Every structure is written in structure tokens, then in C-alpha cells.
Amino acid sequence: MSDVYGKLMKCLACVQEKVNFTPQVALVLGSGLGDYADGIEVTAELAYNEIDGFPVSTVPGHEGKYIFGYVDKVPVVCMKGRVHYYEGYDISDVVLPVRLMCLMGAKVLFLTNASGGVNTSYHAGDFMLIKDHIANFVPSPLIGPNIDALGVRFPDMSNIYDRELQKVIRRTAALLEIPLQEGVYIQLTGPNYESPSEVRMCRTLGADAVGMSTACEAIAANHMGMMICGISCISNLACGITENPLTHEEVQETADRVAPLFKKLVTESIKNIAQEV
């Protein structure tokens, strides 16, 4: 048994000892969705520091715990606070929380984040349906000996963000009359924001939004056979597109401003997704 898999199994045993719950949907709550769980029927909470060997987020605004409950009648597990590569963790620890939710029983992974708009037609406060990603700037979570119990050595990545789930989110946004951009998300390491030249590079590569999370989580979940979808909140325009310097406070402020719409879109999408899978 590899060290990575052994640690994962230890965390799973710890969770199962403390919480008896089988989720259908796993939801990662990015900036702006931190209090999302206030609006669902919560049955249990489990702080990350109560799970043996679990990595703990150090980012302001990212409260670290799993929340178990129901969105309407859909059983969900929510990650309130994620772990980032820039915090100094090994990439296997960064994706451990997502892998763990899959092992809890979740079939669908719903990723959310706050990101910088690279596409010049985007505006702060827009929502972007993630259609694909670029993850070459962070280590793959699949590097090293393959964990055969999780997935194959060379997993296909042609449909990471499930096309059927994308259709559900599009329909949901249309019914709610919430404008929805669509594009490619690129993950860089952070924690520094990108330089203007790096933003131009991202645009040249085909990215529409840039952030410091998400893509590596999607790779790990895809490896395990989960159905994945994602929505990014464009919290600011990336460096060089505007003259304003970037701050974490600006990101949080925009995310908080559009949070009510974001929550509505996520909630209705989860309810509709549950009917499809």
C-alpha cells in the first residue's frame, strides 16, 4: 500500500467513525459560498483538524470543515474551505479532500471558485461555466506510483467537465435568468497574483479565467470516475487588463456581492443534476 493511499484510507476510517452519511454530490465551496451551508439542512459537521492526517487550510475566509446535509432532498457533502498547493502541501494532500468525498460515496463533484478574468469581455461578478482547464503549471496529482484502487494509470481527460452536467447548468442558469459565461480555467501555483505578461500568456494559451485551485482537484476526481462540473466566479479582471492593483480583499468583496445569485445557481443546479444521474 502506498503512503498516499494509506493516508487516504486512514482519513476515511476516521470520517466513517464520526459521521454516518452517504452523499450523492460533493460540493467544494469557493470564495463567496462560504456560508452556503447556512441554507441547507445540515445533519453533521466535521472539522478537518478532527480527521487524522488531514491537511488544514490556512487561507483567510476558508473555514476548514466538511458539512453533511441535504440540498432540497439531495444528500451532499460540502467542503467549507479547500487546501491550496501554495500553502506548501504536497499535491497529493491538496486533492486528498476530494478523493475522500468520492470514497464517502459521492458520484458528482461540483467545483466552485473565485478567479481572475483573462477574457477581456468578462466583468467582475460574472459567472463562468468551466468547460475545460489547463493544469500544466502545477504538478499532476497522479505523478508517482498509480493507485490502482482509485483509477487507471493513464486516465482519459477528454471530458473532464461532464458535458451532460454542463447542459444541466446551462438550462438552470437560463431558467433563473442568470447570465453565464463559458470558458477555460487555468490553474497557476500562486500565492502571488499573475504579472501582466503572465496574463497575456494565459490568454494566448486559450484560458478565459485564472486561479490557484480546482484543476488539480478535477484531475484527481476524473481519475476516480466522478462526474465533474464547475462554476467560477469572476471576482476581478486579471492583472494588466485594468490599472488597479489586485488584492485578496477585492476578490472577497466581489464574491460576497454576487453570493446570493451564486448560491441560487448552485442550489438549483444540484437539484437538477440529481434528477439526471
C-alpha positions as CSV (number, residue, x, y, z in Angstrom):
1,M,0.0,0.0,0.0
2,S,1.4,3.4,-1.0
3,D,1.8,6.1,1.6
4,V,-0.7,8.3,-0.2
5,Y,-3.4,5.6,-0.3
6,G,-2.6,4.6,3.3
7,K,-3.2,8.1,4.5
8,L,-6.4,8.3,2.5
9,M,-7.7,5.1,4.0
10,K,-6.8,6.4,7.5
11,C,-8.8,9.6,6.9
12,L,-11.7,7.6,5.5
13,A,-11.9,5.4,8.6
14,C,-11.8,8.4,10.8
15,V,-14.7,10.1,9.0
16,Q,-16.8,6.9,9.0
17,E,-16.2,6.5,12.7
18,K,-17.5,10.0,13.3
19,V,-20.2,10.5,10.6
20,N,-22.8,8.1,9.2
21,F,-23.8,9.7,5.9
22,T,-23.6,8.8,2.2
23,P,-23.5,11.8,-0.1
24,Q,-24.6,11.9,-3.8
25,V,-23.0,15.2,-4.6
26,A,-19.7,16.6,-3.3
27,L,-19.5,20.4,-3.4
28,V,-16.4,22.5,-3.0
29,L,-17.3,25.9,-1.6
30,G,-15.0,28.6,-3.1
31,S,-14.9,32.3,-2.1
32,G,-18.4,33.7,-1.9
33,L,-20.0,30.4,-1.0
34,G,-18.5,30.2,2.5
35,D,-21.9,30.4,4.3
36,Y,-23.7,28.3,1.7
37,A,-24.4,25.6,4.3
38,D,-26.5,28.1,6.3
39,G,-29.2,27.5,3.7
40,I,-29.2,23.7,3.7
41,E,-30.5,21.0,6.0
42,V,-27.3,20.2,7.9
43,T,-27.1,16.8,9.6
44,A,-23.4,16.8,10.7
45,E,-20.2,18.8,10.6
46,L,-16.7,17.6,10.9
47,A,-13.7,19.9,11.2
48,Y,-10.7,19.0,9.2
49,N,-8.5,19.0,12.3
50,E,-10.6,16.2,13.7
51,I,-9.6,13.9,10.9
52,D,-6.3,12.1,11.5
53,G,-3.6,13.3,9.0
54,F,-6.0,15.6,7.1
55,P,-4.4,18.8,5.6
56,V,-5.8,22.0,7.1
57,S,-6.4,25.2,5.1
58,T,-4.6,28.3,6.2
59,V,-6.3,30.8,3.9
60,P,-8.3,33.7,5.5
61,G,-12.0,33.2,4.8
62,H,-11.6,29.4,4.3
63,E,-13.1,27.7,7.3
64,G,-11.9,24.2,7.3
65,K,-14.6,21.6,7.7
66,Y,-16.9,19.1,5.9
67,I,-20.6,19.8,6.1
68,F,-23.1,16.9,5.6
69,G,-26.7,17.6,4.7
70,Y,-29.4,18.0,2.1
71,V,-30.0,20.5,-0.6
72,D,-33.7,20.0,-1.1
73,K,-33.7,16.2,-0.8
74,V,-30.2,15.7,-2.4
75,P,-27.6,14.3,0.1
76,V,-24.5,16.4,-0.2
77,V,-21.1,16.8,1.4
78,C,-19.7,20.3,1.3
79,M,-16.0,21.3,1.6
80,K,-16.1,24.6,3.5
81,G,-12.5,25.7,2.7
82,R,-10.1,23.9,0.4
83,V,-6.4,23.3,0.6
84,H,-4.2,25.0,-1.9
85,Y,-0.8,24.0,-3.4
86,Y,0.7,27.4,-2.5
87,E,0.2,26.7,1.2
88,G,3.1,24.3,1.0
89,Y,1.3,21.0,0.9
90,D,2.2,18.1,-1.4
91,I,-0.2,17.9,-4.3
92,S,-1.4,14.6,-3.0
93,D,-2.6,16.4,0.1
94,V,-4.2,19.1,-1.9
95,V,-6.5,16.6,-3.6
96,L,-7.0,14.3,-0.6
97,P,-10.2,16.0,0.5
98,V,-11.8,15.5,-3.0
99,R,-10.7,11.9,-3.1
100,L,-12.1,11.3,0.3
101,M,-15.5,12.7,-0.7
102,C,-15.6,10.2,-3.6
103,L,-14.8,7.4,-1.2
104,M,-17.6,8.5,1.0
105,G,-19.9,7.7,-1.9
106,A,-20.3,10.9,-3.9
107,K,-20.7,10.4,-7.6
108,V,-20.8,14.0,-8.7
109,L,-18.1,16.7,-7.9
110,F,-19.3,20.3,-8.1
111,L,-16.4,22.6,-8.0
112,T,-16.6,26.4,-7.4
113,N,-14.0,29.1,-7.1
114,A,-13.2,32.8,-7.4
115,S,-10.9,33.6,-10.3
116,G,-9.4,36.4,-12.3
117,G,-10.9,37.2,-15.7
118,V,-8.4,36.7,-18.5
119,N,-11.0,37.1,-21.3
120,T,-11.3,40.8,-21.9
121,S,-15.1,40.6,-22.4
122,Y,-15.6,39.4,-18.8
123,H,-16.6,41.6,-15.9
124,A,-16.1,41.3,-12.2
125,G,-19.1,39.5,-10.8
126,D,-19.7,37.3,-13.9
127,F,-20.2,33.5,-13.6
128,M,-18.3,31.2,-15.9
129,L,-19.2,27.6,-16.6
130,I,-15.9,25.7,-16.7
131,K,-15.8,23.7,-20.0
132,D,-12.1,22.7,-19.7
133,H,-9.0,23.5,-17.9
134,I,-5.2,23.9,-18.3
135,A,-3.3,22.4,-15.4
136,N,0.3,22.2,-16.7
137,F,1.7,24.7,-14.3
138,V,1.1,22.7,-11.2
139,P,2.2,19.1,-10.6
140,S,-0.3,16.4,-11.6
141,P,-1.8,14.6,-8.5
142,L,-1.3,11.4,-10.5
143,I,2.5,11.6,-10.5
144,G,4.1,8.7,-8.7
145,P,3.1,5.1,-8.5
146,N,-0.5,4.7,-9.7
147,I,-3.1,3.8,-7.0
148,D,-4.9,1.1,-8.9
149,A,-7.7,1.1,-6.4
150,L,-8.6,4.7,-7.4
151,G,-8.2,4.5,-11.2
152,V,-6.1,3.6,-14.2
153,R,-2.5,4.6,-14.8
154,F,-3.3,6.8,-17.9
155,P,-6.8,8.2,-17.5
156,D,-8.5,9.9,-20.4
157,M,-9.1,13.7,-19.9
158,S,-11.2,14.5,-23.0
159,N,-14.4,15.0,-21.0
160,I,-13.2,16.2,-17.5
161,Y,-16.2,18.6,-17.0
162,D,-19.1,16.3,-17.9
163,R,-21.0,17.6,-21.0
164,E,-24.3,16.4,-19.7
165,L,-23.8,18.3,-16.4
166,Q,-22.8,21.4,-18.4
167,K,-26.2,21.2,-20.2
168,V,-28.0,21.0,-16.8
169,I,-26.2,24.1,-15.5
170,R,-26.8,26.0,-18.7
171,R,-30.6,25.2,-18.6
172,T,-30.7,26.1,-14.9
173,A,-29.0,29.4,-15.4
174,A,-31.3,30.2,-18.3
175,L,-34.4,29.4,-16.2
176,L,-33.1,31.6,-13.4
177,E,-32.2,34.3,-15.9
178,I,-28.6,34.4,-14.6
179,P,-26.1,35.3,-17.3
180,L,-23.5,32.6,-17.6
181,Q,-20.2,32.9,-19.4
182,E,-18.4,29.7,-20.6
183,G,-14.7,29.2,-20.8
184,V,-11.4,27.5,-19.9
185,Y,-9.9,27.8,-16.5
186,I,-6.2,27.8,-15.9
187,Q,-4.6,26.9,-12.6
188,L,-1.3,28.6,-11.6
189,T,0.5,28.0,-8.4
190,G,0.0,31.3,-6.6
191,P,0.0,32.7,-4.0
192,N,1.2,35.8,-5.9
193,Y,-1.2,37.2,-8.5
194,E,-0.1,37.0,-12.1
195,S,2.0,39.6,-13.8
196,P,0.6,41.3,-16.9
197,S,2.9,39.2,-19.1
198,E,1.7,36.0,-17.4
199,V,-1.9,37.1,-18.0
200,R,-1.1,37.6,-21.7
201,M,0.5,34.2,-21.7
202,C,-2.7,32.7,-20.2
203,R,-4.8,34.3,-22.9
204,T,-2.5,33.1,-25.6
205,L,-2.8,29.6,-24.3
206,G,-6.6,29.8,-24.5
207,A,-7.6,30.5,-20.9
208,D,-10.6,32.7,-20.0
209,A,-10.1,32.7,-16.2
210,V,-7.1,32.1,-14.0
211,G,-6.9,30.9,-10.4
212,M,-5.0,28.9,-7.9
213,S,-7.1,25.8,-7.3
214,T,-9.7,23.5,-8.9
215,A,-7.9,21.9,-11.9
216,C,-5.8,19.5,-9.9
217,E,-8.9,18.5,-7.9
218,A,-10.8,17.8,-11.2
219,I,-7.9,15.6,-12.4
220,A,-8.0,13.5,-9.2
221,A,-11.7,13.2,-9.3
222,N,-11.7,12.3,-13.0
223,H,-9.1,9.6,-12.3
224,M,-11.6,8.1,-9.8
225,G,-14.5,8.2,-12.3
226,M,-16.5,11.0,-10.8
227,M,-18.8,13.2,-12.9
228,I,-17.5,16.7,-12.6
229,C,-18.9,20.2,-13.2
230,G,-17.6,23.6,-12.2
231,I,-18.6,27.3,-12.0
232,S,-16.1,30.1,-11.5
233,C,-17.0,33.5,-10.1
234,I,-15.0,36.1,-11.9
235,S,-14.1,38.2,-8.9
236,N,-11.7,40.6,-10.7
237,L,-10.1,41.3,-14.0
238,A,-6.6,39.8,-14.1
239,C,-3.5,41.9,-13.9
240,G,-2.8,44.2,-16.8
241,I,-6.4,44.3,-18.0
242,T,-7.2,47.1,-15.6
243,E,-4.9,49.6,-13.9
244,N,-6.0,48.6,-10.4
245,P,-3.6,46.5,-8.3
246,L,-5.1,43.2,-7.2
247,T,-5.9,42.4,-3.6
248,H,-7.5,39.4,-1.7
249,E,-9.9,41.9,-0.2
250,E,-11.2,42.8,-3.7
251,V,-11.7,39.2,-4.6
252,Q,-13.6,38.5,-1.4
253,E,-15.7,41.7,-1.8
254,T,-16.9,40.8,-5.3
255,A,-17.5,37.2,-4.3
256,D,-19.6,38.4,-1.3
257,R,-21.6,40.8,-3.5
258,V,-22.7,38.2,-6.0
259,A,-23.0,35.4,-3.4
260,P,-26.9,35.3,-3.3
261,L,-27.1,34.7,-7.1
262,F,-24.2,32.2,-6.9
263,K,-25.9,30.2,-4.1
264,K,-29.2,30.2,-6.1
265,L,-27.5,28.9,-9.2
266,V,-25.6,26.2,-7.3
267,T,-28.7,25.1,-5.4
268,E,-30.9,24.8,-8.4
269,S,-28.2,23.1,-10.4
270,I,-27.6,20.5,-7.7
271,K,-31.4,19.7,-7.6
272,N,-31.5,19.4,-11.4
273,I,-28.3,17.3,-11.6
274,A,-29.6,14.9,-9.0
275,Q,-32.5,14.1,-11.4
276,E,-30.1,13.4,-14.2
277,V,-27.7,11.0,-12.5
